[in-house]
Amino acid sequence: MATVVITGGSRGIGKATTEYFAARGDRVYFLYEKEHAKARAVAEATGATAICCDVADGEAVKAAFSRIPDVDVLVCNAGICHYGQLQDTTEEAWDRQFAVNVKGIYHCVNASLPFFLKKQAGSIVTVSSMWGQVGASCEVAYSATKGAVIAMTKALAQELGNSGIRCNCVAPGVILTDMCKDMDPEILAGLAADGLVGRNGTPEDVAKAIGYLADAEFVTGQVLPVNGGLVL
């Protein structure tokens, strides 16, 4: 039984990942920021422990991890998105995306390292995006943060490899979560048709990929696209 910590676990990919690890019998803790009712529902359904925490707040992350007795797997999933042209993106919105999507990983990895280094073992899986690989119009800030996630993951894999700690990344494509709820259905249908698999993804698709990377003992420093062949 592994101890798994998942950020952004109350909905979407994080919820599916919490369900995945809980279903196989792992001890799961998930962080969430403000969706209290959803977090309670996930905790009750899975037996996982929900901890309210804004990952952008370093002191809050330290307090959250003080409640966690051990970490074997860290899944850095928490993320936010802002849609709009660069000239319409406020500095506040830009900074908040980097604070959650990038600095949040910094905080959570630092909080997990004492556990990993003590036993010279551990697995970190970050969640980027296909837009972190190729960029997206009207999502410059989001694309920039997700590109940073990929760079962080590769650098951490090199830095921590000699300590028995693996670091990998998933790069989801169009996944049917709350981030897509305001998209035009025709656009979503067009994106599905453009992919080689012929459909958009589900949170469960990504959770399975995260589970694979968490366990794959001979895989580190890699980015696994989960996009149905939309980006090759």
Residue pairs with C-beta under 8 A, 6 or more apart in sequence:
1 25
1 26
1 27
2 21
2 26
2 27
2 72
2 73
2 214
3 26
3 27
3 28
3 29
3 68
3 69
3 70
3 71
3 72
3 73
4 21
4 26
4 27
4 28
4 29
4 71
4 72
4 73
4 74
4 75
4 214
5 28
5 29
5 30
5 31
5 65
5 68
5 71
5 73
5 74
5 75
5 108
5 112
6 14
6 17
6 18
6 21
6 28
6 29
6 30
6 31
6 75
6 77
7 14
7 30
7 31
7 55
7 75
7 76
7 77
7 78
7 104
7 108
8 14
8 30
8 31
8 32
8 33
8 55
8 77
8 78
8 79
9 15
9 17
9 18
9 30
9 31
9 32
9 39
9 42
9 48
9 50
9 77
10 30
10 32
10 35
10 38
10 39
10 42
10 50
11 35
11 38
11 177
11 178
12 175
12 177
12 178
12 179
12 203
13 77
13 127
13 172
13 175
13 177
13 203
13 206
13 207
13 210
14 30
14 32
14 75
14 77
14 78
15 38
15 42
15 203
16 202
16 203
16 204
16 206
16 207
17 75
17 77
17 203
17 206
17 207
17 210
17 211
18 28
18 30
18 42
18 46
18 48
19 42
19 45
19 46
19 207
20 204
20 207
20 208
20 210
20 211
21 28
21 73
21 211
21 214
22 28
22 46
22 47
22 48
23 46
24 211
26 73
28 46
28 47
28 48
28 49
29 48
29 49
29 50
29 51
29 67
29 68
30 39
30 42
30 43
30 48
30 49
30 50
30 51
31 51
31 52
31 53
31 55
31 61
31 64
31 78
31 108
32 38
32 39
32 50
32 51
32 52
32 53
33 52
33 53
33 54
33 55
33 78
34 52
36 52
39 50
39 52
40 50
42 48
42 50
43 49
43 50
49 67
51 64
51 67
51 68
53 60
53 61
53 63
53 64
54 60
54 100
55 61
55 78
55 100
55 103
55 104
55 105
55 107
55 108
56 96
56 99
56 100
56 103
56 104
56 107
57 107
58 107
61 104
61 107
61 108
61 111
62 107
62 111
64 111
65 71
65 108
65 111
65 112
70 115
71 112
71 115
71 116
71 122
72 115
72 121
72 122
72 123
73 122
73 123
73 124
73 125
73 214
74 108
74 109
74 112
74 122
74 123
74 124
74 125
75 125
75 127
75 210
75 214
76 104
76 105
76 108
76 109
76 124
76 125
76 126
76 127
76 149
77 127
77 210
78 100
78 101
78 104
79 100
79 101
79 127
79 145
79 146
80 96
80 97
80 100
80 101
81 97
81 139
81 142
81 179
82 89
82 93
82 94
82 97
82 139
82 141
82 142
83 138
83 139
83 142
84 138
85 138
86 140
86 141
89 140
89 141
93 141
94 141
97 141
97 142
97 145
98 141
98 144
98 145
98 148
101 142
101 145
101 146
101 148
101 149
102 145
102 148
102 149
102 152
105 126
105 149
105 152
106 152
109 124
109 156
112 122
112 124
115 122
116 122
116 160
116 163
116 164
116 165
117 163
117 165
119 164
120 163
120 164
120 165
121 164
121 165
122 164
122 165
122 166
123 165
123 166
123 167
123 168
123 213
123 214
123 215
124 153
124 156
124 160
124 165
124 166
124 167
124 168
125 167
125 168
125 169
125 170
125 210
125 213
125 214
126 149
126 150
126 152
126 153
126 167
126 168
126 169
126 170
127 149
127 169
127 170
127 172
127 206
127 210
128 146
128 147
128 149
128 150
128 153
128 169
128 170
128 171
128 172
128 223
129 142
129 143
129 146
129 171
129 172
129 173
130 171
130 172
130 173
130 225
130 227
130 230
130 231
131 139
131 142
131 143
131 146
132 143
132 145
132 146
132 147
132 148
132 149
132 150
132 171
133 147
133 150
133 171
133 223
133 225
133 231
134 231
135 143
135 147
136 142
136 143
146 171
149 169
150 169
150 171
150 223
153 167
153 168
153 169
153 221
153 223
154 167
154 169
154 221
154 223
156 165
156 167
157 166
157 167
157 168
157 220
157 221
158 221
160 166
160 167
161 220
161 221
166 216
166 217
166 219
166 220
167 220
167 221
168 213
168 216
168 219
168 220
168 221
168 222
168 223
168 224
169 213
169 222
169 223
169 224
170 206
170 209
170 210
170 213
170 223
170 224
170 225
170 226
171 223
171 224
171 225
171 226
171 227
172 201
172 205
172 206
172 226
172 227
173 195
173 200
173 201
173 225
173 226
173 227
173 228
173 230
173 231
174 180
174 188
174 191
174 192
174 195
174 200
174 201
174 227
174 228
174 230
175 200
175 201
175 202
175 203
175 205
175 206
175 226
176 188
176 200
176 201
176 202
176 203
177 203
180 188
180 200
188 200
191 200
191 230
192 198
192 199
192 200
192 228
194 230
195 227
195 228
195 229
195 230
196 228
196 229
196 230
197 228
197 229
198 228
199 228
200 228
201 226
201 227
201 228
205 226
206 226
209 224
209 226
212 224
213 219
213 222
213 224
225 231
